Each structure stands twice: as C-alpha cells, then as structure tokens.
C-alpha cells in the first residue's frame, strides 16, 4: 500500500528546542540598556523620516524584541551606537522594501507556483527548514524574485520555535544559479538586515561545475556565515548529518547530538527523508499563509498582554503561545472524550 502524499507544512513541534536567552555580563547588560532605552522612550521617532510617519508602528515595536536588540549588538561587536544605527537603518529598510504593505502573499504568489521555495519540517534543534530548489525556477530575474525570498524568510521567522533557521539548497536536476548580482543582493539583505538568523545552510547535490559560482561568492560572505555552510551533507536512512564521521558517531551512539535532521522531519524527494511531501500550489500556499497568519496573530496577542513594549523577549512570547496551543489541544481532547468521541 503506497503512502499518501503530504501537501502542507508540518506544524511546529510541541516540544521545541528553544531555550531561554543566556544571562548577560555586567558590561553587556549596560550596553543593552543603552540600546533599549534609546528605542523605548515614549516620544521616540525614526530619524530622517517624515514627521507624520516617524513614530514606530506596532509591528516595529514587536520586531524590536530583547533578542533582536542583542542580535544587532553582537553583529556590531557590542558597539551600542553602531547597533542603534544599524537597527534604525533596518527599520527604514523594512518600510522602504515593503515588508508591511507591498510584499503580500498576493504579490509574491506567482513566484511560488512550482515550489522552488517551501517551508517544511524542523531540524533537531527546532530550526524550521527553508528549502530552495533552483531547478524549479519559474520566472525571470526581477525585484519580485527577491521579494519572494524575503517573504519566505519572514514566514520562517513566524514559524521559528527558536531564533534561527536551516536553509536547504538542492542542486539536483541540473539546477541553475541566479546571477551574481541577484545572489549578492539577497546575501547583502540577509547579512545586513537579518543578522544571526541563519543557523545552518545545507547545500546538497552540488556538482563540481557550480563550485566556481560559490568561489566567486565566498568573498562577499562573512566568516561566521561561512562556518554555517555545509556542502553535500551526508544523508542516510538515519537522517541527515554534516559529515560521514558524524553519521558514524550517531550510529555508534544514538544519543549523540551529531544528527542534524531526523528522517521524520525531512522530505523524501532529494533529501531521503520519510515524509512523502509533494508541493501542490493549490493546497500548500493557502495552508502556509493561514498557519503563519494565525501564529503571528497569537504572538502579537500574547505580546500585547505582556505590555506590548520594545524589548519583550521572543522566547517568553513563543513559550506562552506554545503553552496556549497545548492547553487548547488538551481541552479539545477532553471534550471529545466526555462526548464519547475519543476512543481509548
């Protein structure tokens, strides 16, 4: 009997691997306080912006979380003034780029019809997997292609159980690279406006002919990001591993932390997982948009209940949403059981 295909994204694991933020040193806390106080004053306005639009929107205050401020501080080597400047540059970029208005599901959907990018599953650290399939490119290079990549990145952030994502790039089926200019544009956006969002980049089935492309691109990739890139990872019946050594280590000790993906969280096609996922635009797109909108709505509601302030911890918001979801599921099961609809 054949296994039925799956056409929708997997839900966030109820036991995600998110951990509370680590405690700051006295010096780090002092620098954080400088950045926090800059953005949390009641009359704060974005500099060099029309006065009518200079006040922060609700979505921007939500974005300016405790973890967000720390990401920019670490990215600037704990230079508070530089972190403030970069945060304000990103706040302006998000407006100008159209994160809150132009880049809607309707705007980017034509880019999504072939499944060249999709979100599915989570790695062993709870990072959502964002798959990129260059062989399924369906449009000519344009700003909308970049909009789509950023839109998908924003949806990955919506679904994060923690603070980073796993990027899965599959170069099977004679895939072609984007132009160097497009690749550099996307890379610049990621490194400038999404610091510390990439947890791991797994690049599979890379033919030797395309190594030249990455050699050209490597000088533009910061050293920390380079360390997160894994070319042609090892994929076995036990899951996905960075190297053959890691796969052997896991086989010798299944409690080893060397496994990156369990088979149950990987798609079958090209990645040898156990999930028979097949991209279907008519089903997947609506399911993804609904899943992300509902989760973001829940996170915003929790954030408002916590005071709706700059500097709120993402971790606390996500834990509250997770617990609410679990309690809702338990409550539903109890009601069904009482009604005799849940079989033992």
N, C-alpha and C positions, 0 to 999 in steps of 0.2 A: 504493500500500500504506500503510495507516494505521499510525501509530506506536503501539506498545503502551504502555498507561498504566503509570505508576510509582506504587506504593502504600507505599513505605518511605522513610525519611530517607536523604539522601546521607551517605556516610561522610566523616570528617574528611580534608581534603586532606593527602596525604603530605608536600607541600612547603608547610606552613602558613607564614603571615607573622609568626609570633611572633619577637620579638627579646628578647635578654636585658635585664633591668632596667638602667636607666641608673645610673651611679655617683652616689652621694650626696655632697653637700658635707660639709665637716667638721662644720658645725653640724647639718645634717640627720642625719648619722650618729650624732652624740651624742644627739639626741632619739630616734632609732630605738632606740638601745641602751637607753635608759631604759624604753621600752615593752617591748622584747624581754625584758629582764631581769626585768621585773615578772611576765610570764607564764611564764617558763621556769624559775623556781625550783622545786626538787624538791617542796616542800610547798605549792605554790600551790593555793588554793581560791577559788571564786567567793564574793564577799561576800554576806551576807544570803540565804544558801541553806542549807537543812537540811544539817547537817554530813555526814550519810551520803551526800548527793548533791553535795557541794560540789566534789569533785575533778573535774578535766577528764576527759571521755571521750576515747577515741582519735579519734573523728570530730571532736571540738572542737580537739584539738591539730593535726590535719591541716588544719582550717579556718584556724587561726592561722598562716598562712604569712607569709613575708617580704613578699610583695606585699599581703596582707591588712592587716598592720600599717601599711604605708605608705599604703594607701588611707584608713585612718581618720586617720592623721596629716595627710594632705593635706586631708581633709574638715574637720578642726578647725584648719586653718591652722597646723599644726605645734605645737599645744599638746599636749605629751605627757600631761599629767594628764587633759585633756579626751578625748584619744584613748583612754586607758585606760578611762575611764568609759564612753565610747560602745561600746567593744569588749565590756566586761562587760555592758552593757545588751543588746547584740545576742546575746551568748552566752545570756543568760537568756531573751530573746525567742524564740530558736530552740528552746529547750526548751519554753517555755510554748505556743508556737504549734503545736508538734508536728512539727517538721522531721524528727526522728529516729524517731518512732514513729507518730503519728496520721496524718500526711499520706503515705499509702502509695499505690501505683498502684491498689489495690483501692478505696481510699476516694474517689479523685478520678475514677475511670474513667467514672462516669455523666455527668460534665461533658464528657467527650471524644468522645461518640458522633457528633457532627455535624462534627467537625473545626473547631470555632470557634477553636482554637489548635493550631498544629503547628510543629515544627522541620523546616526543610528548606533545605539549601544554606548557602553561606558567601559573604560579600562579598569584595571584592578585598584587604581587609586581614586576611582569615581569621576574621572575626567570624561566628558562627552566626546564621542568620536565624530569628527567632521571629515567626511570622505570627499575627495576631489578626484574626478575621473576625466583627465584631459582628452581621452579618446572620444568622449561623448559631447565635445564642444559643438554647439548648435547655432552660434551667432558670430557675426564679425566683431572684431575688437571695437569697443565703444565705451564711453563712460558708464553705460548701464551694466556692462560686464563687471566693472569694479564695484559698482553699487551693489550688485548681487552678492559678490564675495563678502562685502562688509555687512550686508543684511544677514547673511548666513552666520557670520561671526557673532553678530548681535543676538541671533537666536540661540547659538551655542552658549552664550553667556546667560541667557534666560534659563537654560536647562542645566547649568552647572550645579552639581552638588557641592563643588568647592570652587576654586578660583582660576583654574587653568583648563585647557582643552588639549585633546590629542588630535593632531592633524594627520590624516591618512591619504597619501597621494599614490594612486595606482597608475603606473605607466604601461600597463598591458595593452594589447590590441593596437599597436602602432600609434600610440598617443603622441600628440604634438605639443610642444611647449608654446606658451604665449610669447609675444615679442619681449625682448629685453626691457623695452620701455614700460610695457604693462607690468611685467614682473617687478621692476624697480618701483613703480607707483604703488603697487599693493604692498611690497616689502616696506616701503617708507611709511605707509599708513600704519601697518602692524607695529613697527618699531617705535614710531613717534607717538601714536595715539592709543595703542593697546599694549603698553609695557607689561611684561610678566604675565601675559595671558596665554602664551604658548607653553604648554608643559612638555610636549613631545611632538616631533614631526617624523612620521614613519613613511619612507619613500620606497615603495615596492616595485619590483619588476623593472628596475631602471636599466635599460640597455646601454652598452658602452658608448654608443653614438651620442647619447644625451648627456654623458658626463661633461662634455665640453661646455654645455649650457650652464651647468652648475659651477664650473670653474670660473666662468665669466661673472656669475652672480655672487660668488662667495665673498669677494672683497667688499661688497655692499651689505653683508650680513654681519651683525655684531658678534663678537666672540662668544657671548653667553648663548645666543641663539644657535650658533654652530654646534655647540656641545649637545643641544637637544635634537639634532638631526641624526637619524639612523637610516642608512641606505641599505636596501634589500634585507630587511629583518628576517629572522628565521621563523617560519610558520610550520607547525606540526599539528598532529591530532590533539595535542595537549594545549594548544593555544599559540599565542604569538610571543616571541622573545627577541630581544635586541641582537643576541649572538647565539651561535651554536653552543658556546660554553654555558650561557645562561639556560638554554634548553636542557642541557645535560645536568646542570645543577638542580633544576626543578625535578627532573626525572629521578634523581637520587634522593631528593628531599622535597616532597610536595608542599611543605610548609615554607619553602624558600620564597623570597619576595622577588625572584628574578622574572616571573611571568608578567608580561605587560597586559595581555588580554586573555580572558577565558574564552573557550570556544563558543559558549552560550551568548557572548556579547559581540561576536564577530559575524559578519555576513559570509555566506558560503562562496559567492562569486568572487574570485581572485584572492580572497583572504582566508579561505579554507576553514571558515567558522561553521557553526552548526545551525545558524539562522538562515532559513531559505528566503531571504529578503529579495524582492524584485521591485524595482522602482516603477510605480504607476502614478503618473501625474494626477489623474482624476481622484485618486484616493489619498496619496501621501500628502499632497500640498495642503489640502483642507485640514487634514489631521495635524500636521506640523504647526500651521498657523493657529489653530484652535488651542493646541497644547501649550504653545508659548504665550499666547494672549491670556489664557487662564492662569498660568503660573505667574506671569508678571503682574496680573491683577491681584493675585493673592499676596505676592510680595509687597506690592505698594500698599495694600490694605494693612498688612502687618506693620510696615514701616510707619504708616500714619498713626497706628495705635501706640507705637513706641515713641511718638512725639514728632515724627516727620522732620527730623533735623539732619543737617550736614554732620557727617562723622558717625552716623549709625553703623554698627557692624553688620556686614553682609552675612556673616556666619550666624548671628543671632536671628536675623530675619529668615534665613533659609531653614534653620532648625525649627523655628516656630511654624513655618509653612509645612515642613515635613511632619511635625507632630500633629498639626491640624488635619492633614491628609490621612495619617494613620488612624487618628481617632474617628474620622468620618467613615473610613472603611470598616473599622471595628463596629461602629454604631450600626452601619448598614447590615453587616453580617448578623448582628444580634437581633435586629428587627426581622430579618428573613428567617432566622432560627425560631423566633417566637411565633411566626406565622406558619411554621412547618414547611418552609420552602427551601431550607438548607438541609440537605441530607447528611447524616453522620457517616 
